[in-house]
Amino acid sequence: MTTLFFGTDIDILKEYKSRHSARDILEVADCDTLLNTIKELDAYVIVSDYDSVSHSINKMLASNTLPESVIVLERVPELVTGKMLISKGVKAYGNSRMLKLHYDQMLQTVIDGKIWTYPELTIALAKEAKRSTLSQEAEALIEHRLTEKEKEVVYAILEGLTNDAIASELDITLRTVKAHISSIFTKLHINDRVSLILLLK
């Protein structure tokens, strides 16, 4: 797995390398080089510095040419920016100065084909997709494919509840909550909570 750092700020790149002891990292400063480089790679993750390349990222989003596995990091993450980026296909959004532990979790989540967001952004996305705002198509999908208990779990997720809170709310064990969530993901052909939220929005 090759990591590409997409940005023009040399200080952020140095900080990124020192904080994350990045290995197999390729530095890319412009959109054309990025797109040409990924053509030659079998597996990659793009870590982009939104503060220095937001124009290029937004241009790719507008032209529907955003590559797979793009992580966007920003010095001061904003909920509105995160919601927009995640809804348009970015796989992760967060703080460019996050701790190594969180960075490693985020990177592994993206490598596993899932979407990663920081907790406040996940809650904000969930609140936008609450039950009362679900489309008829989304309601029909969960009505047709899920059991009654699985539907309760979906609505709890849309309220922004954690697994522990769902277990308490529905008076079931944490293990049962995890089993329901796994079943929901399988039945709806998704990988994670953010994908569920985006599917039902």
N, C-alpha and C positions, 0 to 999 in steps of 0.2 A: 504494500500500500504506500503510495507516494503522496506526500503532503505538499501542496503548492501554496505558498504565501502570496496572495494577490494584494499588493499595496505599493504605495510610493513613499511612505514615511519611513526613512532609514532608522530613526530612533525606535519606532514601534516594532520594526523587524528585529532589531538587536534585542529589545526587551522581550519579544516573543521567543526568540531563540534561547535567551538566558533563563527565562522563567519555565520554559517547557522542555528544555533540553531536546529540541526538535532534531529528529534524525530524518534522513531521506527527504530533506526539504528543498524544494525548488522555489526560487524567488522569481516572481513575475510582476512586471510593473504596468503592462498595458493589455487591453482586451484582445487584440489580435494575437499577441504572443501566447496569452492564456489559452485561447481556443485552438491554436496550432499545437501547443504542447500537449494538451489532453488527448488529442487525436493519436498520439504515439504511446499513450499509457494504457495499461490494462485496468488498473485500479488506482483511484486517486480520491483525495478529499481536498477541496479548495477552501482555505481559510482566508477570508478577505477582510481587509481593514476598511470598514465603511467610511471612516473619517477621511480617508485619502482616495478611495475609488468609488464613492457612492454614485457619481455620474455614470461610470461604466456599468455598475451593477444595475442601476435603474434603466439604462439603455437596453441591457440584455433582457430585463424583465419586460420592458415595453415591446421589444421585438420578438419575444417568446424564444430567445436563444440561450436562456440560462442553462449552464451545464448541470449535470447531476451532482449531488453531494457538495453543495455550496453551504459553507458556514459563514455567517456575517457577524463580525464583532465590532463593537463601537465603544468609545470611551465612556459615553453616558447613554446607555440604552434607554429607549423611550417605548412605552407600551404601543403607541399608535404606529411607530415605525416597525416594531416587531410584528404586530398584527398584519400589517401590509405585506411585509417580507415573507412571513410564514404562509399566508394565504396565496402567495404567488409562486411558491415552490422552493423557497430557501429551506434547508433542512435543519438549521439551528441558528439561533440569534441570542447574543448575550454580550457581556462586558469583556472588552479586550484585555482587561487586567484581572480576570477571574483567577482564582487559586488553581494551582496545577491539578489538584484532586478533581475539581469541577470540570476543568478543561478536559482531563482524561476521560471522565464520564461522558461528556458531551461528544467527544471524538468517537468513542466506542459506540455510542448510540447511533451516530450517523453512519459509521462503518457497518453497523448491524441493519441498516436500511430503515431506521426509525427517525422520528422528528424529535428534536430537543429544544426546550425553551426553559427559561428560568421560572420559578414558581409563580411569581406575580403575573407574568405573561400568560402562563397556562390558565390561571384563574380568570384573567380578563377575557381570554378566548372562550372559556367555558360559559361565562356570564352572557356573552353575546349569543350563545346557542342554546339558551334555556328552553325548556319544554314549551313555554308559551309562544316562543318565536319560531318553533320548528315549522318547516313547510309541510304541506300535505304529503309530498313525496317522501320526506324524511320520516314522518309519522307512519306512513304505510310500510316503509322499509322495515322499521323496527317492530311494527305490529306483526308483520308477516314472518320475519325471520327469528325473532327472539321469544324466549319464554317470559312469563309474567315477572319472575324474579330478576331475570336479566334486564328487562325493561326498567325495573326499579333501580337497578345498579346504574344503567345508562343515565337516568334522570338525576341520580345522585352525583354522578361524574359531571353532568352539565351544571350542577349547582356549585361545582368546584370542590367537592368533598374529597378528602384523602381516603385511602383504603381503610385506615383505622376508623375514620369517621363514618364511612359507609357501613362497616361492620356493626358499629354501635347503633347507627340510625335504623338499620334493617334487622338488628338483633340476630346476626349470624357471625360465624367466626371469620377471622382474617383470611384463613386458608380458603374458605368458601367464597369470599369476595374475590380473591385472586383467581379461583377456578371460574367464576362467572365472567370475570373480565377477559380471561383467556378465551373462553367460549364465544363471547361477544366479538372479540377481534377476529376469530376464525370465521364466524358466520357472516360478518360484514366485510371480510377481506381487507382488514387494516392491521397495522402493527402497533399502534400506540394511542394514547389518549388524545394527543393533538390531532392525529388523523381522524379519530372519531368525531371530534368537535368540528373539524373542517368538513367532514362528510355530511354532518347533520345541520350545519349552518344554513 
